[in-house]
Amino acid sequence: MHLHILGMGPIGCLLAHHIRQILPASHIISLIHKTHSHRLDFLRRGSIEVEHAGTITSQENFLHEDFMESPKLPPHPTSIPYLSPSLRTPIDSLVVAIKAQHTLNAIASLAPRLSPNSTIVLMQNGMGIYERLLNEVFRNPTQRPHFIMASNTHGAFLTEPYRVHHAGLGSIEFGIPPDRGRDYEAGLYDPELPVEERRLRLSDIARPTDPDFTEYKSLRETIAVLLLTKSLNISWIPFSEMDLAMKRKVVVNAVLNPLTSIMGCKNGDLFNHQSACDILEQVCREASSVFAAQHRSDIDQRIRDLEERGVDTTEIKIPRFSNSLSGESLKKDVLQVASLTQGNISSMLQDIRRGRTTEIEYINGYLETLGRQLDVKTAAISMLRTLVELKSVLPEESTL
């Protein structure tokens, strides 16, 4: 297996370290660095270090690539593995651990190396990235790579480049979007198995004896590697549950990230004040209304599709709107995360302080766009997005 990891921030480094730890050396892991100088910096250091619970461990044996080549920089040390641009191979499996706002362009630049047999793991905050990739980069359904959607709750930050402090042990959940007519979740309702033994199975991705095994090989292998990385509490869940988890997380981020960025405070400083609680209430109410409208729209579309195929829909069981997406439940999610991460400075606030673009387009922007499509008003969500965008372009001295 040859796995590429794009993004050497805390989560990319954490994944690279733990996957290298469990994979035999015969399996290659290539790290894709932002620039030539970033790659050279890693080659000088030689390893990824992770500190957790007072213990530091390190992992080596990576190959290296970068997006930008510069002839002005000194050559890399010849004693360390390096994958020359002229020898760069097609990508079988790509884990994308960069921020949402950079993902589209990064994957578009790698698209010539990706094929329908490739697999992309998306590890971003926010929503809407997958849909934009399908609409703007991989328009032809027959030529699309496989996708895995993942959500991370580990708390980690870099103390220096390629050295991660794993502050909070969390988990990573992932699901596979329905695609190409193959039922990846058949094991959940296999009538030949007792209910308690039904689970997601690698054999439903592909068996080595399948005539089209080559097409699904990278997807199966990527899932197998993720599941083997037990130290990060990685689990494969049905995509319906994954979609629900991503929606709940995007609402948490749509409240905490913009509010802390605008006010310049930590997560735990917000909800001691009624004004912040009022904004929380309004955002969660609007988000719930958007998701409820989407739920109704999806059901209506499903019924129309069945009727066009001549199916009698009078007895169709209509799935209920999840109570976990109610305004009150979403509010509880936000307050819980704010409490658990009370000492944290949000990544959006860090981006603004460093003069970087933020993920707001894929958080509040996603909810705003979805609301517009479904004719649901999102005044508070939209205002927070506008204020973050304004904060991002104001000179620092203007905010003093």
Contacts in CASP RR format, 6 or more apart in sequence:
PFRMAT RR
TARGET T0000
AUTHOR 0000-0000-0000
METHOD contacts of the structure
MODEL  1
MHLHILGMGPIGCLLAHHIRQILPASHIISLIHKTHSHRLDFLRRGSIEV
EHAGTITSQENFLHEDFMESPKLPPHPTSIPYLSPSLRTPIDSLVVAIKA
QHTLNAIASLAPRLSPNSTIVLMQNGMGIYERLLNEVFRNPTQRPHFIMA
SNTHGAFLTEPYRVHHAGLGSIEFGIPPDRGRDYEAGLYDPELPVEERRL
RLSDIARPTDPDFTEYKSLRETIAVLLLTKSLNISWIPFSEMDLAMKRKV
VVNAVLNPLTSIMGCKNGDLFNHQSACDILEQVCREASSVFAAQHRSDID
QRIRDLEERGVDTTEIKIPRFSNSLSGESLKKDVLQVASLTQGNISSMLQ
DIRRGRTTEIEYINGYLETLGRQLDVKTAAISMLRTLVELKSVLPEESTL
1 23 0 8 1.000
1 27 0 8 1.000
1 28 0 8 1.000
1 92 0 8 1.000
1 93 0 8 1.000
1 221 0 8 1.000
1 225 0 8 1.000
2 27 0 8 1.000
2 28 0 8 1.000
2 29 0 8 1.000
2 30 0 8 1.000
2 89 0 8 1.000
2 91 0 8 1.000
2 92 0 8 1.000
2 93 0 8 1.000
3 19 0 8 1.000
3 23 0 8 1.000
3 27 0 8 1.000
3 28 0 8 1.000
3 29 0 8 1.000
3 30 0 8 1.000
3 92 0 8 1.000
3 93 0 8 1.000
3 94 0 8 1.000
3 95 0 8 1.000
3 222 0 8 1.000
3 225 0 8 1.000
4 29 0 8 1.000
4 30 0 8 1.000
4 31 0 8 1.000
4 32 0 8 1.000
4 65 0 8 1.000
4 91 0 8 1.000
4 92 0 8 1.000
4 93 0 8 1.000
4 94 0 8 1.000
4 95 0 8 1.000
5 12 0 8 1.000
5 15 0 8 1.000
5 16 0 8 1.000
5 19 0 8 1.000
5 29 0 8 1.000
5 30 0 8 1.000
5 31 0 8 1.000
5 32 0 8 1.000
5 94 0 8 1.000
5 95 0 8 1.000
5 97 0 8 1.000
6 32 0 8 1.000
6 94 0 8 1.000
6 95 0 8 1.000
6 96 0 8 1.000
6 97 0 8 1.000
6 98 0 8 1.000
6 106 0 8 1.000
6 110 0 8 1.000
7 31 0 8 1.000
7 32 0 8 1.000
7 33 0 8 1.000
7 34 0 8 1.000
7 96 0 8 1.000
7 97 0 8 1.000
7 98 0 8 1.000
8 16 0 8 1.000
8 31 0 8 1.000
8 33 0 8 1.000
8 34 0 8 1.000
8 38 0 8 1.000
8 42 0 8 1.000
8 161 0 8 1.000
8 162 0 8 1.000
9 97 0 8 1.000
9 98 0 8 1.000
9 158 0 8 1.000
10 155 0 8 1.000
10 156 0 8 1.000
10 157 0 8 1.000
10 158 0 8 1.000
10 164 0 8 1.000
11 97 0 8 1.000
11 123 0 8 1.000
11 152 0 8 1.000
11 154 0 8 1.000
11 156 0 8 1.000
12 95 0 8 1.000
12 97 0 8 1.000
12 123 0 8 1.000
13 48 0 8 1.000
13 50 0 8 1.000
13 158 0 8 1.000
13 162 0 8 1.000
13 163 0 8 1.000
13 164 0 8 1.000
14 50 0 8 1.000
14 154 0 8 1.000
14 156 0 8 1.000
14 164 0 8 1.000
14 166 0 8 1.000
14 232 0 8 1.000
15 95 0 8 1.000
15 97 0 8 1.000
15 123 0 8 1.000
15 229 0 8 1.000
15 232 0 8 1.000
16 29 0 8 1.000
16 31 0 8 1.000
16 48 0 8 1.000
16 59 0 8 1.000
16 62 0 8 1.000
17 48 0 8 1.000
17 49 0 8 1.000
17 50 0 8 1.000
17 57 0 8 1.000
17 58 0 8 1.000
17 59 0 8 1.000
17 164 0 8 1.000
18 50 0 8 1.000
18 229 0 8 1.000
18 231 0 8 1.000
18 232 0 8 1.000
19 29 0 8 1.000
19 225 0 8 1.000
19 229 0 8 1.000
20 29 0 8 1.000
20 48 0 8 1.000
20 59 0 8 1.000
20 60 0 8 1.000
20 61 0 8 1.000
20 62 0 8 1.000
21 57 0 8 1.000
21 59 0 8 1.000
21 231 0 8 1.000
22 225 0 8 1.000
22 228 0 8 1.000
22 229 0 8 1.000
22 230 0 8 1.000
22 231 0 8 1.000
23 29 0 8 1.000
23 225 0 8 1.000
23 228 0 8 1.000
25 61 0 8 1.000
28 63 0 8 1.000
29 61 0 8 1.000
29 62 0 8 1.000
29 63 0 8 1.000
30 62 0 8 1.000
30 63 0 8 1.000
30 64 0 8 1.000
30 65 0 8 1.000
30 83 0 8 1.000
31 39 0 8 1.000
31 42 0 8 1.000
31 62 0 8 1.000
31 63 0 8 1.000
31 64 0 8 1.000
31 65 0 8 1.000
32 65 0 8 1.000
32 66 0 8 1.000
32 67 0 8 1.000
32 110 0 8 1.000
33 39 0 8 1.000
33 42 0 8 1.000
33 64 0 8 1.000
33 65 0 8 1.000
33 66 0 8 1.000
33 67 0 8 1.000
34 66 0 8 1.000
34 67 0 8 1.000
34 68 0 8 1.000
35 66 0 8 1.000
35 67 0 8 1.000
35 68 0 8 1.000
35 70 0 8 1.000
36 66 0 8 1.000
36 68 0 8 1.000
36 69 0 8 1.000
36 70 0 8 1.000
36 73 0 8 1.000
37 70 0 8 1.000
37 73 0 8 1.000
38 66 0 8 1.000
38 161 0 8 1.000
39 64 0 8 1.000
39 65 0 8 1.000
39 66 0 8 1.000
39 76 0 8 1.000
39 82 0 8 1.000
40 73 0 8 1.000
40 74 0 8 1.000
40 76 0 8 1.000
41 161 0 8 1.000
41 162 0 8 1.000
42 64 0 8 1.000
42 161 0 8 1.000
42 162 0 8 1.000
43 64 0 8 1.000
43 76 0 8 1.000
43 77 0 8 1.000
43 80 0 8 1.000
43 82 0 8 1.000
44 77 0 8 1.000
45 161 0 8 1.000
45 162 0 8 1.000
46 60 0 8 1.000
46 80 0 8 1.000
46 162 0 8 1.000
47 58 0 8 1.000
47 59 0 8 1.000
47 60 0 8 1.000
47 162 0 8 1.000
48 58 0 8 1.000
48 59 0 8 1.000
48 62 0 8 1.000
48 162 0 8 1.000
48 163 0 8 1.000
48 164 0 8 1.000
49 56 0 8 1.000
49 57 0 8 1.000
49 58 0 8 1.000
49 162 0 8 1.000
49 163 0 8 1.000
49 164 0 8 1.000
50 56 0 8 1.000
50 57 0 8 1.000
50 58 0 8 1.000
50 59 0 8 1.000
50 163 0 8 1.000
50 164 0 8 1.000
50 166 0 8 1.000
51 159 0 8 1.000
51 163 0 8 1.000
51 164 0 8 1.000
51 165 0 8 1.000
51 166 0 8 1.000
52 165 0 8 1.000
52 166 0 8 1.000
52 169 0 8 1.000
61 81 0 8 1.000
62 81 0 8 1.000
63 81 0 8 1.000
63 82 0 8 1.000
63 83 0 8 1.000
64 76 0 8 1.000
64 80 0 8 1.000
64 81 0 8 1.000
64 82 0 8 1.000
64 83 0 8 1.000
65 83 0 8 1.000
65 85 0 8 1.000
65 88 0 8 1.000
67 106 0 8 1.000
67 109 0 8 1.000
69 85 0 8 1.000
76 82 0 8 1.000
83 89 0 8 1.000
88 113 0 8 1.000
89 113 0 8 1.000
90 113 0 8 1.000
90 114 0 8 1.000
90 115 0 8 1.000
90 118 0 8 1.000
91 110 0 8 1.000
91 113 0 8 1.000
91 114 0 8 1.000
91 118 0 8 1.000
92 117 0 8 1.000
92 118 0 8 1.000
92 119 0 8 1.000
92 218 0 8 1.000
92 221 0 8 1.000
93 118 0 8 1.000
93 119 0 8 1.000
93 121 0 8 1.000
93 218 0 8 1.000
93 221 0 8 1.000
93 222 0 8 1.000
93 225 0 8 1.000
94 107 0 8 1.000
94 110 0 8 1.000
94 114 0 8 1.000
94 118 0 8 1.000
94 119 0 8 1.000
94 120 0 8 1.000
94 121 0 8 1.000
94 145 0 8 1.000
95 121 0 8 1.000
95 123 0 8 1.000
96 103 0 8 1.000
96 106 0 8 1.000
96 107 0 8 1.000
96 120 0 8 1.000
96 121 0 8 1.000
96 122 0 8 1.000
96 123 0 8 1.000
96 124 0 8 1.000
97 123 0 8 1.000
98 106 0 8 1.000
98 124 0 8 1.000
99 124 0 8 1.000
99 125 0 8 1.000
99 347 0 8 1.000
99 351 0 8 1.000
99 359 0 8 1.000
100 124 0 8 1.000
100 125 0 8 1.000
100 126 0 8 1.000
100 129 0 8 1.000
100 359 0 8 1.000
100 361 0 8 1.000
100 362 0 8 1.000
100 363 0 8 1.000
101 357 0 8 1.000
101 358 0 8 1.000
101 359 0 8 1.000
101 361 0 8 1.000
101 362 0 8 1.000
103 122 0 8 1.000
103 124 0 8 1.000
103 129 0 8 1.000
103 133 0 8 1.000
104 129 0 8 1.000
104 132 0 8 1.000
104 133 0 8 1.000
104 136 0 8 1.000
104 137 0 8 1.000
107 114 0 8 1.000
107 120 0 8 1.000
107 133 0 8 1.000
107 137 0 8 1.000
108 136 0 8 1.000
108 137 0 8 1.000
111 137 0 8 1.000
111 138 0 8 1.000
114 120 0 8 1.000
114 145 0 8 1.000
115 143 0 8 1.000
115 145 0 8 1.000
116 142 0 8 1.000
116 143 0 8 1.000
116 144 0 8 1.000
116 145 0 8 1.000
116 215 0 8 1.000
117 145 0 8 1.000
117 214 0 8 1.000
117 215 0 8 1.000
117 217 0 8 1.000
117 218 0 8 1.000
118 145 0 8 1.000
118 146 0 8 1.000
118 218 0 8 1.000
119 145 0 8 1.000
119 146 0 8 1.000
119 147 0 8 1.000
119 148 0 8 1.000
119 218 0 8 1.000
119 219 0 8 1.000
119 222 0 8 1.000
120 133 0 8 1.000
120 145 0 8 1.000
120 146 0 8 1.000
120 147 0 8 1.000
120 148 0 8 1.000
121 147 0 8 1.000
121 148 0 8 1.000
121 150 0 8 1.000
121 174 0 8 1.000
121 222 0 8 1.000
121 226 0 8 1.000
122 129 0 8 1.000
122 130 0 8 1.000
122 147 0 8 1.000
122 148 0 8 1.000
122 149 0 8 1.000
122 150 0 8 1.000
123 150 0 8 1.000
123 152 0 8 1.000
124 359 0 8 1.000
124 362 0 8 1.000
125 249 0 8 1.000
125 250 0 8 1.000
125 253 0 8 1.000
125 347 0 8 1.000
125 359 0 8 1.000
125 362 0 8 1.000
125 363 0 8 1.000
126 246 0 8 1.000
126 249 0 8 1.000
126 250 0 8 1.000
126 253 0 8 1.000
126 359 0 8 1.000
126 362 0 8 1.000
126 363 0 8 1.000
126 366 0 8 1.000
127 246 0 8 1.000
127 247 0 8 1.000
127 250 0 8 1.000
127 362 0 8 1.000
127 363 0 8 1.000
127 366 0 8 1.000
128 362 0 8 1.000
128 366 0 8 1.000
129 362 0 8 1.000
130 147 0 8 1.000
130 149 0 8 1.000
130 177 0 8 1.000
133 147 0 8 1.000
134 144 0 8 1.000
138 144 0 8 1.000
138 145 0 8 1.000
141 180 0 8 1.000
144 179 0 8 1.000
146 176 0 8 1.000
146 179 0 8 1.000
146 216 0 8 1.000
146 218 0 8 1.000
146 219 0 8 1.000
147 176 0 8 1.000
147 177 0 8 1.000
147 179 0 8 1.000
148 174 0 8 1.000
148 175 0 8 1.000
148 176 0 8 1.000
148 219 0 8 1.000
148 222 0 8 1.000
148 223 0 8 1.000
148 226 0 8 1.000
149 174 0 8 1.000
149 175 0 8 1.000
149 176 0 8 1.000
149 177 0 8 1.000
149 239 0 8 1.000
149 242 0 8 1.000
149 246 0 8 1.000
150 172 0 8 1.000
150 173 0 8 1.000
150 174 0 8 1.000
150 175 0 8 1.000
151 172 0 8 1.000
151 173 0 8 1.000
151 174 0 8 1.000
151 242 0 8 1.000
151 245 0 8 1.000
151 246 0 8 1.000
151 249 0 8 1.000
152 170 0 8 1.000
152 171 0 8 1.000
152 172 0 8 1.000
153 170 0 8 1.000
153 171 0 8 1.000
153 172 0 8 1.000
154 166 0 8 1.000
154 168 0 8 1.000
154 169 0 8 1.000
154 170 0 8 1.000
154 171 0 8 1.000
154 172 0 8 1.000
154 232 0 8 1.000
155 166 0 8 1.000
155 167 0 8 1.000
155 168 0 8 1.000
155 169 0 8 1.000
155 170 0 8 1.000
156 164 0 8 1.000
156 165 0 8 1.000
156 166 0 8 1.000
156 167 0 8 1.000
156 168 0 8 1.000
157 164 0 8 1.000
157 165 0 8 1.000
157 167 0 8 1.000
158 164 0 8 1.000
158 165 0 8 1.000
159 165 0 8 1.000
169 233 0 8 1.000
170 232 0 8 1.000
170 233 0 8 1.000
171 232 0 8 1.000
171 233 0 8 1.000
171 234 0 8 1.000
171 235 0 8 1.000
172 226 0 8 1.000
172 232 0 8 1.000
172 233 0 8 1.000
172 234 0 8 1.000
172 235 0 8 1.000
173 234 0 8 1.000
173 235 0 8 1.000
173 236 0 8 1.000
173 237 0 8 1.000
173 241 0 8 1.000
173 242 0 8 1.000
173 245 0 8 1.000
174 223 0 8 1.000
174 226 0 8 1.000
174 234 0 8 1.000
174 235 0 8 1.000
174 236 0 8 1.000
174 237 0 8 1.000
174 242 0 8 1.000
175 236 0 8 1.000
175 237 0 8 1.000
175 238 0 8 1.000
175 239 0 8 1.000
175 242 0 8 1.000
176 184 0 8 1.000
176 219 0 8 1.000
176 223 0 8 1.000
176 239 0 8 1.000
177 239 0 8 1.000
178 184 0 8 1.000
178 239 0 8 1.000
182 204 0 8 1.000
182 205 0 8 1.000
182 216 0 8 1.000
183 204 0 8 1.000
184 200 0 8 1.000
184 204 0 8 1.000
184 205 0 8 1.000
184 239 0 8 1.000
185 200 0 8 1.000
185 204 0 8 1.000
185 238 0 8 1.000
185 239 0 8 1.000
186 201 0 8 1.000
186 204 0 8 1.000
187 193 0 8 1.000
187 198 0 8 1.000
187 199 0 8 1.000
187 200 0 8 1.000
187 201 0 8 1.000
187 204 0 8 1.000
188 198 0 8 1.000
188 199 0 8 1.000
188 200 0 8 1.000
188 238 0 8 1.000
189 198 0 8 1.000
190 198 0 8 1.000
200 236 0 8 1.000
200 237 0 8 1.000
200 238 0 8 1.000
202 220 0 8 1.000
202 223 0 8 1.000
202 224 0 8 1.000
205 216 0 8 1.000
205 219 0 8 1.000
205 220 0 8 1.000
205 223 0 8 1.000
206 212 0 8 1.000
206 213 0 8 1.000
206 215 0 8 1.000
206 216 0 8 1.000
206 217 0 8 1.000
206 219 0 8 1.000
206 220 0 8 1.000
207 213 0 8 1.000
210 216 0 8 1.000
223 236 0 8 1.000
226 234 0 8 1.000
226 236 0 8 1.000
227 234 0 8 1.000
227 235 0 8 1.000
227 236 0 8 1.000
237 245 0 8 1.000
244 322 0 8 1.000
244 324 0 8 1.000
244 325 0 8 1.000
247 291 0 8 1.000
247 325 0 8 1.000
248 324 0 8 1.000
248 325 0 8 1.000
248 330 0 8 1.000
248 333 0 8 1.000
250 287 0 8 1.000
250 363 0 8 1.000
250 366 0 8 1.000
250 367 0 8 1.000
251 283 0 8 1.000
251 284 0 8 1.000
251 287 0 8 1.000
251 330 0 8 1.000
251 333 0 8 1.000
251 334 0 8 1.000
251 367 0 8 1.000
252 330 0 8 1.000
252 333 0 8 1.000
252 334 0 8 1.000
252 337 0 8 1.000
253 359 0 8 1.000
253 363 0 8 1.000
254 283 0 8 1.000
254 287 0 8 1.000
254 363 0 8 1.000
254 364 0 8 1.000
254 367 0 8 1.000
254 381 0 8 1.000
254 384 0 8 1.000
255 279 0 8 1.000
255 280 0 8 1.000
255 283 0 8 1.000
255 284 0 8 1.000
255 334 0 8 1.000
256 267 0 8 1.000
256 270 0 8 1.000
256 334 0 8 1.000
256 337 0 8 1.000
256 338 0 8 1.000
256 341 0 8 1.000
256 346 0 8 1.000
257 346 0 8 1.000
257 347 0 8 1.000
257 348 0 8 1.000
257 349 0 8 1.000
257 358 0 8 1.000
257 359 0 8 1.000
257 360 0 8 1.000
257 363 0 8 1.000
257 388 0 8 1.000
258 348 0 8 1.000
258 360 0 8 1.000
258 363 0 8 1.000
258 364 0 8 1.000
258 384 0 8 1.000
258 385 0 8 1.000
258 387 0 8 1.000
258 388 0 8 1.000
259 270 0 8 1.000
259 276 0 8 1.000
259 279 0 8 1.000
259 384 0 8 1.000
260 266 0 8 1.000
260 267 0 8 1.000
260 269 0 8 1.000
260 270 0 8 1.000
260 345 0 8 1.000
260 346 0 8 1.000
260 348 0 8 1.000
260 349 0 8 1.000
261 346 0 8 1.000
261 348 0 8 1.000
261 349 0 8 1.000
261 352 0 8 1.000
261 358 0 8 1.000
261 388 0 8 1.000
261 391 0 8 1.000
262 384 0 8 1.000
262 387 0 8 1.000
262 388 0 8 1.000
262 391 0 8 1.000
263 269 0 8 1.000
263 270 0 8 1.000
264 349 0 8 1.000
266 342 0 8 1.000
266 343 0 8 1.000
266 344 0 8 1.000
266 345 0 8 1.000
267 337 0 8 1.000
267 338 0 8 1.000
267 341 0 8 1.000
267 342 0 8 1.000
267 343 0 8 1.000
267 344 0 8 1.000
267 345 0 8 1.000
267 346 0 8 1.000
268 338 0 8 1.000
268 339 0 8 1.000
268 341 0 8 1.000
268 342 0 8 1.000
268 343 0 8 1.000
269 342 0 8 1.000
270 276 0 8 1.000
270 280 0 8 1.000
270 338 0 8 1.000
271 277 0 8 1.000
271 280 0 8 1.000
271 335 0 8 1.000
271 338 0 8 1.000
279 380 0 8 1.000
279 384 0 8 1.000
280 331 0 8 1.000
280 334 0 8 1.000
280 335 0 8 1.000
281 331 0 8 1.000
282 379 0 8 1.000
282 380 0 8 1.000
283 380 0 8 1.000
283 381 0 8 1.000
283 384 0 8 1.000
284 327 0 8 1.000
284 328 0 8 1.000
284 330 0 8 1.000
284 331 0 8 1.000
284 334 0 8 1.000
285 327 0 8 1.000
286 367 0 8 1.000
286 376 0 8 1.000
286 377 0 8 1.000
286 378 0 8 1.000
286 379 0 8 1.000
286 380 0 8 1.000
286 381 0 8 1.000
287 325 0 8 1.000
287 327 0 8 1.000
287 330 0 8 1.000
287 367 0 8 1.000
287 378 0 8 1.000
287 381 0 8 1.000
288 325 0 8 1.000
288 326 0 8 1.000
288 327 0 8 1.000
288 330 0 8 1.000
289 376 0 8 1.000
290 367 0 8 1.000
290 370 0 8 1.000
290 371 0 8 1.000
290 374 0 8 1.000
290 376 0 8 1.000
290 378 0 8 1.000
291 321 0 8 1.000
291 325 0 8 1.000
292 321 0 8 1.000
292 325 0 8 1.000
293 371 0 8 1.000
293 374 0 8 1.000
293 375 0 8 1.000
293 376 0 8 1.000
294 370 0 8 1.000
294 374 0 8 1.000
295 321 0 8 1.000
297 374 0 8 1.000
299 318 0 8 1.000
299 319 0 8 1.000
303 313 0 8 1.000
303 316 0 8 1.000
306 313 0 8 1.000
306 316 0 8 1.000
307 313 0 8 1.000
323 329 0 8 1.000
347 359 0 8 1.000
348 358 0 8 1.000
348 359 0 8 1.000
348 360 0 8 1.000
348 388 0 8 1.000
351 357 0 8 1.000
351 358 0 8 1.000
351 359 0 8 1.000
352 358 0 8 1.000
352 388 0 8 1.000
352 391 0 8 1.000
352 392 0 8 1.000
355 392 0 8 1.000
357 392 0 8 1.000
358 388 0 8 1.000
358 392 0 8 1.000
360 385 0 8 1.000
360 388 0 8 1.000
360 389 0 8 1.000
361 385 0 8 1.000
364 381 0 8 1.000
364 382 0 8 1.000
364 384 0 8 1.000
364 385 0 8 1.000
364 388 0 8 1.000
365 381 0 8 1.000
365 382 0 8 1.000
365 385 0 8 1.000
367 378 0 8 1.000
367 381 0 8 1.000
368 378 0 8 1.000
368 381 0 8 1.000
368 382 0 8 1.000
368 385 0 8 1.000
370 376 0 8 1.000
371 377 0 8 1.000
371 378 0 8 1.000
372 378 0 8 1.000
391 399 0 8 1.000
END
